[in-house]
Amino acid sequence: MPAGAVVWTGVRALVYASAFVALWGWLAYEAHLRDVPFGFPLPGWVAPIGVALMPVGGAIVLACIATFVLRGRGTPAPFDAPREFVASGPYRWVRNPMYLGGFLVLAGYALCAVSFAALLVAFAMLAAAHAFTVLYEEPALERRFGDRYRAYRARTRRWIPRPPRIGAGSGG
């Protein structure tokens, strides 16, 4: 892919990912503002855990974007999906690392803010990602990439990361 195309794809990917993070971040912030009715404050000692989770999640998301742009020649957005099958980078460890990274960012924010309501938003995002994955993404990937995707799905877990199997290949 020519350098100009890589840059343009990278810009699109960052815009889409930023919009996704901004939407869920805004929802978490709004939920945090309404924590009082829950009457269930998180303990203050969780804040440093949140400080650690946010950059880890952000790094995972950025690694996923880079993998989609450079290896998949596309973006994470379903309407501008990668043209090549991607089973490398973070996708060697788990099928949905970008959603997991986003969850870590949101959960990290909730812990930093010591906000039970924001933590509920993080889990709502994960539930929405699961529904989207099962109902749309996986069937679409199976139709598009066939046996290659089925083999990947058989060796790579959906949500719980594990080291790639030796000899399983990067898959692209």
Backbone as ProteinMPNN parsed JSONL, in Angstrom:
{"seq_chain_A": "MPAGAVVWTGVRALVYASAFVALWGWLAYEAHLRDVPFGFPLPGWVAPIGVALMPVGGAIVLACIATFVLRGRGTPAPFDAPREFVASGPYRWVRNPMYLGGFLVLAGYALCAVSFAALLVAFAMLAAAHAFTVLYEEPALERRFGDRYRAYRARTRRWIPRPPRIGAGSGG", "coords_chain_A": {"N_chain_A": [[0.866, -1.162, 0.0], [0.668, 2.191, -0.887], [2.49, 4.924, 0.67], [0.981, 7.28, 1.076], [-1.631, 6.282, 1.05], [-1.564, 4.665, 3.316], [-1.22, 6.589, 5.304], [-3.622, 8.064, 5.003], [-5.52, 6.059, 5.569], [-4.765, 5.518, 8.186], [-5.392, 7.984, 9.416], [-8.188, 8.028, 9.09], [-8.805, 5.754, 10.644], [-7.968, 6.571, 13.192], [-9.718, 8.712, 13.607], [-12.233, 7.395, 13.63], [-11.869, 5.631, 15.815], [-11.39, 7.477, 17.84], [-13.864, 8.774, 17.94], [-15.477, 6.677, 18.835], [-14.332, 6.179, 21.376], [-14.728, 8.706, 22.503], [-17.548, 8.879, 22.596], [-18.269, 6.75, 24.397], [-16.69, 7.529, 26.537], [-17.849, 9.992, 27.174], [-20.387, 9.079, 27.966], [-19.61, 7.608, 30.242], [-18.583, 9.671, 31.818], [-20.886, 11.273, 32.169], [-22.44, 9.436, 33.566], [-20.896, 9.2, 35.852], [-21.338, 11.71, 36.985], [-23.781, 11.293, 38.054], [-23.606, 9.604, 40.203], [-24.455, 9.664, 42.891], [-27.182, 8.715, 43.413], [-26.83, 5.938, 43.446], [-25.509, 5.323, 45.79], [-23.333, 3.766, 46.38], [-20.337, 4.015, 46.816], [-17.11, 3.587, 45.372], [-14.154, 2.215, 46.859], [-11.438, 4.367, 47.8], [-8.896, 3.33, 47.297], [-8.92, 2.105, 44.81], [-8.374, 3.891, 42.818], [-5.562, 4.224, 41.977], [-5.276, 1.821, 40.585], [-6.945, 2.233, 38.421], [-5.496, 4.287, 37.187], [-3.362, 2.832, 36.216], [-4.661, 1.026, 34.48], [-5.797, 2.552, 32.38], [-3.708, 3.58, 30.511], [-2.73, 1.101, 29.641], [-4.976, -0.06, 28.396], [-5.344, 1.918, 26.411], [-2.961, 1.606, 24.942], [-3.343, -0.963, 23.918], [-5.566, -0.52, 22.256], [-4.418, 1.307, 20.404], [-2.443, -0.378, 19.302], [-4.093, -2.222, 18.034], [-5.356, -0.598, 16.132], [-3.117, 0.152, 14.589], [-2.39, -2.378, 13.627], [-4.644, -3.06, 12.086], [-4.522, -1.007, 10.137], [-1.92, -1.278, 8.973], [-1.54, -4.077, 8.457], [-4.056, -5.056, 7.758], [-4.983, -3.227, 5.972], [-7.064, -1.346, 6.352], [-9.636, 0.013, 8.495], [-10.836, -0.02, 11.952], [-13.57, 0.34, 11.812], [-16.762, -0.958, 10.922], [-17.881, -0.144, 8.489], [-15.717, 0.59, 7.026], [-13.901, -1.461, 6.813], [-10.994, -3.645, 7.339], [-9.241, -4.771, 4.433], [-7.811, -7.052, 4.198], [-7.55, -10.201, 5.888], [-7.052, -10.183, 9.363], [-5.08, -11.549, 11.775], [-3.012, -11.122, 13.416], [-0.582, -9.442, 15.554], [-2.186, -7.928, 18.344], [-4.404, -9.453, 17.859], [-3.652, -12.064, 17.69], [-3.739, -13.054, 20.203], [-6.306, -12.765, 21.24], [-9.679, -12.572, 20.038], [-11.037, -10.132, 20.097], [-9.472, -7.726, 20.821], [-9.524, -4.925, 20.657], [-11.983, -4.054, 21.696], [-11.628, -4.989, 24.294], [-9.452, -3.41, 25.076], [-10.672, -0.869, 24.957], [-12.572, -1.247, 26.958], [-10.836, -1.49, 29.168], [-9.814, 1.112, 29.266], [-12.169, 2.597, 29.837], [-13.009, 1.348, 32.252], [-10.774, 1.887, 33.763], [-10.942, 4.692, 33.88], [-13.31, 4.89, 35.378], [-12.491, 3.747, 37.803], [-10.449, 5.552, 38.501], [-12.01, 7.829, 38.883], [-13.415, 6.939, 40.973], [-15.977, 5.869, 40.672], [-18.926, 4.223, 40.711], [-21.112, 4.248, 38.956], [-19.93, 4.988, 36.505], [-18.355, 2.75, 36.157], [-20.332, 0.874, 35.687], [-21.105, 1.752, 33.154], [-18.821, 1.055, 31.701], [-19.015, -1.734, 31.786], [-21.434, -1.97, 30.445], [-20.652, -1.134, 27.91], [-18.982, -3.257, 27.251], [-20.859, -5.327, 27.196], [-22.472, -4.443, 25.068], [-20.567, -4.564, 23.033], [-20.135, -7.314, 22.994], [-22.661, -8.269, 22.14], [-22.782, -7.049, 19.595], [-20.571, -8.248, 18.405], [-21.258, -11.004, 18.378], [-23.735, -11.052, 17.028], [-23.356, -9.593, 14.635], [-20.592, -9.067, 13.757], [-18.999, -11.502, 13.844], [-20.515, -13.354, 12.187], [-20.359, -11.862, 9.78], [-17.59, -11.79, 9.294], [-17.121, -14.507, 8.947], [-18.589, -15.018, 6.61], [-17.153, -13.4, 4.855], [-14.415, -14.215, 5.018], [-14.416, -16.957, 5.277], [-13.157, -20.259, 5.563], [-10.671, -19.558, 6.57], [-11.251, -17.679, 8.58], [-12.853, -19.303, 10.217], [-10.989, -21.22, 11.114], [-9.265, -19.548, 12.563], [-11.064, -18.633, 14.528], [-11.489, -21.041, 15.847], [-9.054, -21.474, 17.108], [-8.525, -19.211, 18.627], [-9.538, -17.397, 21.383], [-12.582, -15.604, 22.132], [-12.882, -13.564, 24.158], [-11.158, -13.995, 26.349], [-7.835, -13.589, 26.729], [-5.096, -15.56, 25.498], [-1.866, -17.022, 25.114], [-0.678, -17.279, 21.728], [-0.957, -20.339, 19.873], [1.781, -22.468, 19.278], [3.058, -22.777, 16.069], [0.667, -22.124, 14.913], [0.637, -20.071, 13.199], [0.601, -16.694, 11.877], [-1.551, -15.823, 10.456], [-1.95, -13.575, 8.938]], "CA_chain_A": [[0.0, 0.0, 0.0], [1.486, 3.407, -0.943], [2.588, 5.659, 1.936], [-0.154, 8.198, 1.19], [-2.818, 5.504, 1.397], [-1.4, 4.239, 4.707], [-1.48, 7.761, 6.139], [-5.058, 8.366, 4.936], [-6.214, 5.002, 6.307], [-4.453, 5.755, 9.591], [-6.17, 9.141, 9.871], [-9.579, 7.568, 9.227], [-8.882, 4.831, 11.778], [-7.872, 7.356, 14.432], [-10.964, 9.479, 13.755], [-13.295, 6.469, 14.033], [-11.599, 5.149, 17.174], [-11.584, 8.615, 18.746], [-15.302, 8.992, 18.083], [-15.969, 5.582, 19.677], [-13.872, 6.434, 22.742], [-15.388, 9.924, 22.984], [-18.935, 8.553, 22.927], [-18.335, 5.966, 25.63], [-16.118, 8.363, 27.589], [-18.885, 10.957, 27.555], [-21.393, 8.339, 28.733], [-19.043, 7.298, 31.554], [-18.519, 10.929, 32.565], [-22.258, 11.629, 32.552], [-22.85, 8.495, 34.615], [-20.141, 9.587, 37.056], [-22.003, 12.872, 37.571], [-25.027, 10.833, 38.672], [-23.243, 8.528, 41.13], [-25.082, 9.782, 44.209], [-28.343, 7.843, 43.656], [-26.452, 4.545, 43.68], [-25.125, 5.17, 47.184], [-22.361, 2.687, 46.459], [-19.049, 4.557, 46.379], [-15.983, 2.664, 45.312], [-13.115, 2.629, 47.81], [-10.413, 5.227, 47.214], [-7.686, 2.607, 46.903], [-9.016, 1.613, 43.434], [-7.948, 4.94, 41.875], [-4.28, 3.92, 41.312], [-5.477, 0.721, 39.645], [-7.474, 2.895, 37.228], [-4.386, 5.008, 36.543], [-2.581, 1.823, 35.488], [-5.465, 0.381, 33.434], [-6.087, 3.427, 31.235], [-2.688, 3.533, 29.453], [-2.657, -0.265, 29.092], [-6.082, -0.151, 27.435], [-5.046, 2.798, 25.278], [-1.91, 0.984, 24.131], [-3.96, -2.082, 23.191], [-6.378, 0.069, 21.179], [-3.511, 1.83, 19.375], [-1.829, -1.521, 18.615], [-5.127, -2.774, 17.144], [-5.507, 0.33, 14.998], [-1.928, 0.009, 13.745], [-2.459, -3.679, 12.96], [-5.663, -2.962, 11.035], [-4.063, -0.12, 9.069], [-0.723, -1.775, 8.291], [-1.677, -5.45, 7.989], [-5.376, -5.292, 7.174], [-5.262, -2.19, 4.971], [-8.386, -0.797, 6.622], [-9.838, 0.609, 9.811], [-11.691, -0.845, 12.807], [-14.991, 0.614, 11.582], [-17.377, -1.96, 10.037], [-18.156, 0.433, 7.173], [-14.415, 0.855, 6.393], [-13.183, -2.597, 7.41], [-9.77, -4.087, 6.668], [-9.421, -5.532, 3.19], [-7.124, -8.326, 4.413], [-7.842, -10.848, 7.158], [-6.061, -9.834, 10.382], [-4.986, -12.446, 12.926], [-1.676, -10.88, 13.947], [-0.557, -8.418, 16.587], [-3.031, -8.289, 19.488], [-5.431, -10.417, 17.419], [-3.133, -13.421, 17.88], [-3.993, -13.426, 21.591], [-7.745, -12.742, 21.523], [-10.365, -12.113, 18.831], [-11.604, -8.782, 20.235], [-8.62, -6.936, 21.712], [-9.851, -3.502, 20.66], [-13.06, -3.861, 22.67], [-11.041, -5.173, 25.617], [-8.684, -2.201, 25.358], [-11.633, 0.19, 25.257], [-13.118, -1.54, 28.275], [-9.834, -1.144, 30.178], [-9.776, 2.582, 29.374], [-13.372, 3.037, 30.554], [-12.954, 0.852, 33.63], [-9.725, 2.675, 34.412], [-11.52, 6.002, 34.192], [-14.272, 4.719, 36.472], [-11.743, 3.545, 39.04], [-9.806, 6.836, 38.82], [-13.063, 8.729, 39.355], [-14.049, 6.245, 42.092], [-17.371, 5.998, 40.259], [-19.644, 2.982, 40.441], [-21.946, 4.446, 37.761], [-19.055, 4.936, 35.331], [-17.963, 1.348, 35.998], [-21.463, 0.226, 35.021], [-21.021, 2.111, 31.73], [-17.763, 0.225, 31.115], [-19.572, -3.081, 31.582], [-22.456, -1.847, 29.394], [-19.92, -1.116, 26.639], [-18.53, -4.624, 26.986], [-22.047, -6.092, 26.818], [-22.835, -4.01, 23.714], [-19.554, -5.117, 22.128], [-20.4, -8.754, 22.871], [-23.84, -8.445, 21.28], [-22.395, -6.672, 18.231], [-19.644, -9.268, 17.92], [-21.954, -12.271, 18.134], [-24.842, -10.909, 16.082], [-22.979, -9.029, 13.34], [-19.198, -9.133, 13.342], [-18.531, -12.858, 13.561], [-21.115, -13.876, 10.954], [-19.836, -11.126, 8.621], [-16.222, -12.251, 9.048], [-17.199, -15.87, 8.418], [-19.001, -14.907, 5.199], [-16.115, -12.723, 4.065], [-13.115, -14.896, 4.999], [-14.657, -18.398, 5.221], [-12.392, -21.225, 6.341], [-9.577, -18.872, 7.263], [-11.809, -17.128, 9.814], [-13.295, -20.41, 11.064], [-9.794, -21.783, 11.756], [-8.851, -18.551, 13.547], [-12.043, -18.675, 15.616], [-11.302, -22.295, 16.583], [-7.818, -21.457, 17.899], [-8.364, -17.953, 19.361], [-10.711, -17.107, 22.2], [-13.295, -14.352, 21.862], [-12.7, -12.522, 25.173], [-10.105, -14.299, 27.328], [-6.572, -13.738, 25.996], [-4.153, -16.623, 25.794], [-0.762, -16.984, 24.145], [-0.953, -18.017, 20.483], [-0.421, -21.704, 19.8], [2.984, -22.641, 18.472], [2.773, -23.37, 14.772], [-0.647, -21.731, 14.407], [0.823, -19.062, 12.157], [0.055, -15.364, 12.203], [-2.821, -15.67, 9.783], [-2.037, -12.348, 8.136]], "C_chain_A": [[0.919, 1.233, 0.0], [1.42, 4.182, 0.377], [1.402, 6.605, 2.134], [-1.435, 7.478, 1.596], [-2.756, 5.038, 2.847], [-1.732, 5.402, 5.639], [-2.977, 8.068, 6.172], [-5.875, 7.327, 5.71], [-5.985, 5.18, 7.802], [-5.244, 6.912, 10.178], [-7.628, 8.735, 10.07], [-9.738, 6.677, 10.448], [-8.833, 5.591, 13.099], [-9.135, 8.183, 14.673], [-12.083, 8.568, 14.247], [-13.102, 6.013, 15.473], [-11.807, 6.272, 18.188], [-13.063, 8.884, 18.981], [-15.909, 7.926, 18.993], [-15.605, 5.826, 21.144], [-14.568, 7.665, 23.321], [-16.834, 9.643, 23.387], [-19.025, 7.823, 24.253], [-17.725, 6.735, 26.796], [-17.117, 9.388, 28.092], [-19.969, 10.268, 28.387], [-20.888, 8.013, 30.135], [-18.978, 8.553, 32.419], [-19.911, 11.348, 33.05], [-22.773, 10.706, 33.658], [-22.171, 8.854, 35.934], [-20.808, 10.771, 37.755], [-23.271, 12.482, 38.322], [-24.787, 9.691, 39.653], [-24.044, 8.523, 42.422], [-26.273, 8.844, 44.399], [-27.972, 6.384, 43.946], [-26.089, 4.307, 45.141], [-24.112, 4.062, 47.403], [-21.013, 3.217, 45.977], [-17.985, 3.463, 46.326], [-14.935, 3.126, 46.322], [-12.012, 3.42, 47.103], [-9.175, 4.497, 46.735], [-7.753, 2.076, 45.47], [-8.492, 2.63, 42.416], [-6.589, 4.642, 41.224], [-4.383, 2.748, 40.324], [-6.01, 1.295, 38.328], [-6.402, 3.638, 36.469], [-3.545, 4.036, 35.723], [-3.359, 1.227, 34.319], [-5.629, 1.251, 32.189], [-4.98, 3.406, 30.174], [-2.517, 2.144, 28.847], [-3.753, -0.439, 28.045], [-5.839, 0.7, 26.203], [-3.984, 2.217, 24.36], [-2.459, -0.184, 23.317], [-4.773, -1.55, 22.013], [-5.478, 0.585, 20.056], [-2.821, 0.705, 18.609], [-2.824, -2.159, 17.644], [-5.308, -1.89, 15.917], [-4.334, 0.175, 14.048], [-1.96, -1.308, 12.974], [-3.481, -3.642, 11.831], [-5.173, -2.126, 9.865], [-2.94, -0.773, 8.276], [-0.868, -3.185, 7.728], [-2.99, -5.686, 7.252], [-5.765, -4.31, 6.086], [-6.687, -1.648, 5.115], [-8.439, -0.228, 8.025], [-10.696, -0.324, 10.669], [-13.188, -0.67, 12.541], [-15.586, -0.411, 10.611], [-17.649, -1.432, 8.631], [-16.881, 0.779, 6.415], [-13.436, -0.217, 6.869], [-11.891, -2.908, 6.664], [-10.081, -4.926, 5.43], [-8.798, -6.919, 3.296], [-7.521, -8.876, 5.776], [-6.709, -10.556, 8.145], [-6.16, -10.802, 11.548], [-3.591, -12.315, 13.536], [-1.745, -9.767, 14.98], [-1.42, -8.853, 17.763], [-4.087, -9.345, 19.131], [-4.927, -11.854, 17.454], [-3.515, -13.953, 19.256], [-5.477, -13.57, 21.9], [-8.444, -12.144, 20.311], [-10.847, -10.669, 18.907], [-10.753, -7.876, 21.123], [-8.986, -5.449, 21.744], [-10.972, -3.209, 21.658], [-12.526, -4.027, 24.1], [-10.217, -3.956, 26.017], [-9.588, -1.037, 25.708], [-12.261, 0.0, 26.623], [-12.122, -1.161, 29.368], [-9.718, 0.368, 30.357], [-10.975, 3.072, 30.186], [-13.373, 2.582, 32.013], [-11.889, 1.604, 34.408], [-10.217, 4.059, 34.792], [-12.459, 5.894, 35.392], [-13.549, 4.537, 37.804], [-11.027, 4.822, 39.472], [-10.809, 7.805, 39.427], [-13.777, 8.166, 40.575], [-15.567, 6.261, 41.89], [-17.988, 4.653, 39.912], [-20.47, 3.102, 39.158], [-21.106, 4.387, 36.491], [-18.571, 3.502, 35.087], [-19.091, 0.548, 35.35], [-21.47, 0.531, 33.525], [-19.955, 1.272, 31.04], [-18.282, -1.185, 30.838], [-20.692, -3.075, 30.536], [-21.793, -1.825, 28.016], [-19.469, -2.519, 26.27], [-19.709, -5.508, 26.562], [-22.504, -5.727, 25.408], [-21.848, -4.565, 22.693], [-19.786, -6.611, 21.929], [-21.589, -9.003, 21.932], [-23.494, -8.134, 19.825], [-21.501, -7.745, 17.611], [-20.38, -10.541, 17.515], [-22.993, -12.138, 17.023], [-24.423, -10.403, 14.704], [-21.557, -9.392, 12.917], [-18.743, -10.542, 12.975], [-19.203, -13.47, 12.333], [-20.577, -13.169, 9.697], [-18.419, -11.573, 8.284], [-16.217, -13.666, 8.474], [-17.621, -15.855, 6.948], [-17.864, -14.361, 4.335], [-14.84, -13.548, 3.915], [-13.208, -16.416, 5.108], [-13.805, -19.235, 6.147], [-11.261, -20.578, 7.127], [-10.074, -18.289, 8.593], [-12.257, -18.246, 10.754], [-12.107, -21.051, 11.793], [-9.273, -20.839, 12.84], [-9.762, -18.589, 14.767], [-11.852, -19.932, 16.467], [-10.064, -22.245, 17.487], [-7.664, -20.227, 18.79], [-9.653, -17.641, 20.11], [-11.3, -15.74, 21.868], [-12.895, -13.263, 22.856], [-11.534, -12.762, 26.128], [-8.789, -14.52, 26.583], [-5.796, -14.979, 26.438], [-3.045, -16.55, 24.743], [-1.124, -17.775, 22.887], [-0.312, -19.399, 20.529], [0.792, -21.72, 18.891], [2.587, -23.328, 17.169], [1.42, -22.97, 14.201], [-0.531, -20.69, 13.305], [0.154, -17.754, 12.535], [-1.265, -15.113, 11.514], [-2.99, -14.381, 9.013], [-1.964, -11.139, 8.891]], "O_chain_A": [[1.848, 1.307, 0.804], [0.43, 4.108, 1.105], [0.879, 6.717, 3.243], [-2.226, 7.995, 2.385], [-3.776, 5.016, 3.535], [-2.433, 5.23, 6.636], [-3.539, 8.306, 7.241], [-6.815, 7.679, 6.423], [-6.909, 5.011, 8.597], [-5.715, 6.832, 11.312], [-8.233, 9.057, 11.092], [-10.698, 6.824, 11.205], [-9.583, 5.278, 14.023], [-9.57, 8.337, 15.814], [-12.806, 8.923, 15.178], [-14.048, 6.006, 16.262], [-12.339, 6.039, 19.274], [-13.469, 9.189, 20.103], [-16.76, 8.233, 19.828], [-16.444, 5.7, 22.036], [-14.955, 7.671, 24.49], [-17.29, 10.127, 24.423], [-19.776, 8.232, 25.138], [-18.192, 6.609, 27.928], [-17.222, 9.625, 29.296], [-20.417, 10.811, 29.397], [-21.635, 8.123, 31.107], [-19.281, 8.507, 33.611], [-20.083, 11.73, 34.208], [-23.461, 11.152, 34.577], [-22.793, 8.816, 36.995], [-20.839, 10.826, 38.985], [-23.777, 13.256, 39.134], [-25.69, 8.892, 39.901], [-24.284, 7.457, 42.988], [-26.379, 8.221, 45.455], [-28.722, 5.676, 44.619], [-26.329, 3.224, 45.675], [-24.041, 3.484, 48.487], [-20.587, 2.912, 44.863], [-17.977, 2.54, 47.141], [-14.844, 4.32, 46.607], [-11.7, 3.161, 45.941], [-8.471, 4.99, 45.854], [-6.73, 1.63, 44.95], [-8.199, 2.268, 41.277], [-6.469, 4.794, 40.009], [-3.648, 2.702, 39.337], [-5.578, 0.889, 37.249], [-6.391, 3.627, 35.238], [-3.067, 4.389, 34.644], [-2.776, 0.951, 33.271], [-5.604, 0.743, 31.069], [-5.301, 3.225, 28.999], [-2.194, 2.021, 27.666], [-3.491, -0.911, 26.939], [-6.095, 0.264, 25.081], [-4.091, 2.321, 23.138], [-2.082, -0.37, 22.16], [-4.678, -2.071, 20.902], [-5.747, 0.327, 18.882], [-2.628, 0.813, 17.398], [-2.441, -2.588, 16.555], [-5.401, -2.386, 14.794], [-4.525, 0.078, 12.836], [-1.597, -1.348, 11.799], [-3.214, -4.14, 10.738], [-5.387, -2.499, 8.711], [-2.994, -0.82, 7.047], [-0.373, -3.465, 6.636], [-3.04, -6.413, 6.26], [-6.742, -4.516, 5.366], [-7.416, -1.511, 4.132], [-7.407, -0.014, 8.662], [-11.227, -1.312, 10.162], [-13.989, -1.475, 13.014], [-14.977, -0.705, 9.582], [-17.645, -2.207, 7.675], [-16.954, 1.22, 5.268], [-12.309, 0.074, 7.269], [-11.705, -2.498, 5.518], [-11.052, -5.683, 5.394], [-9.192, -7.845, 2.587], [-7.794, -8.117, 6.706], [-5.535, -10.671, 7.792], [-7.184, -10.874, 12.227], [-3.056, -13.269, 14.1], [-2.812, -9.218, 15.253], [-1.394, -10.023, 18.146], [-4.597, -10.041, 20.009], [-5.716, -12.779, 17.262], [-3.605, -15.164, 19.453], [-5.866, -14.397, 22.724], [-7.871, -11.298, 19.624], [-11.047, -10.04, 17.868], [-11.268, -7.311, 22.089], [-8.777, -4.786, 22.76], [-10.91, -2.218, 22.386], [-12.925, -3.293, 25.004], [-10.274, -3.516, 27.165], [-9.31, -0.295, 26.65], [-12.462, 0.963, 27.362], [-12.507, -0.578, 30.382], [-9.544, 0.85, 31.476], [-10.819, 3.868, 31.112], [-13.705, 3.362, 32.906], [-12.081, 1.923, 35.582], [-9.945, 4.545, 35.89], [-12.404, 6.714, 36.309], [-13.953, 5.11, 38.816], [-10.993, 5.146, 40.659], [-10.491, 8.519, 40.379], [-14.641, 8.826, 41.151], [-16.331, 6.612, 42.789], [-17.606, 4.023, 38.925], [-20.52, 2.164, 38.363], [-21.532, 3.794, 35.5], [-18.398, 3.091, 33.94], [-18.834, -0.354, 34.553], [-21.805, -0.335, 32.718], [-20.158, 0.823, 29.912], [-18.017, -1.756, 29.78], [-20.88, -4.061, 29.823], [-22.303, -2.421, 27.068], [-19.564, -2.924, 25.111], [-19.569, -6.343, 25.668], [-22.881, -6.607, 24.634], [-22.248, -4.989, 21.609], [-19.648, -7.117, 20.815], [-21.518, -9.85, 21.041], [-23.875, -8.88, 18.924], [-21.658, -8.102, 16.444], [-20.147, -11.086, 16.436], [-23.112, -13.02, 16.173], [-25.058, -10.742, 13.705], [-21.348, -9.959, 11.845], [-18.164, -10.748, 11.909], [-18.511, -14.059, 11.503], [-20.365, -13.812, 8.669], [-18.082, -11.721, 7.109], [-15.4, -13.984, 7.61], [-17.071, -16.597, 6.135], [-17.651, -14.821, 3.213], [-14.246, -13.591, 2.838], [-12.187, -17.099, 5.038], [-13.727, -18.977, 7.348], [-10.937, -21.016, 8.231], [-9.392, -18.395, 9.612], [-12.06, -18.146, 11.965], [-12.218, -21.387, 12.972], [-8.884, -21.288, 13.918], [-9.29, -18.578, 15.904], [-12.035, -19.886, 17.684], [-10.034, -22.907, 18.525], [-6.764, -20.192, 19.629], [-10.733, -17.627, 19.52], [-10.605, -14.845, 21.388], [-12.596, -12.143, 22.442], [-10.978, -11.803, 26.664], [-8.635, -15.52, 25.882], [-5.843, -15.382, 27.6], [-3.262, -16.077, 23.628], [-1.79, -18.807, 22.963], [0.735, -19.597, 21.145], [0.814, -21.056, 17.854], [1.873, -24.331, 17.171], [1.054, -23.424, 13.117], [-1.484, -20.453, 12.563], [-0.731, -17.707, 13.389], [-2.032, -14.258, 11.956], [-4.07, -14.117, 8.484], [-2.027, -10.05, 8.32]]}, "name": "protein", "num_of_chains": 1, "seq": "MPAGAVVWTGVRALVYASAFVALWGWLAYEAHLRDVPFGFPLPGWVAPIGVALMPVGGAIVLACIATFVLRGRGTPAPFDAPREFVASGPYRWVRNPMYLGGFLVLAGYALCAVSFAALLVAFAMLAAAHAFTVLYEEPALERRFGDRYRAYRARTRRWIPRPPRIGAGSGG"}
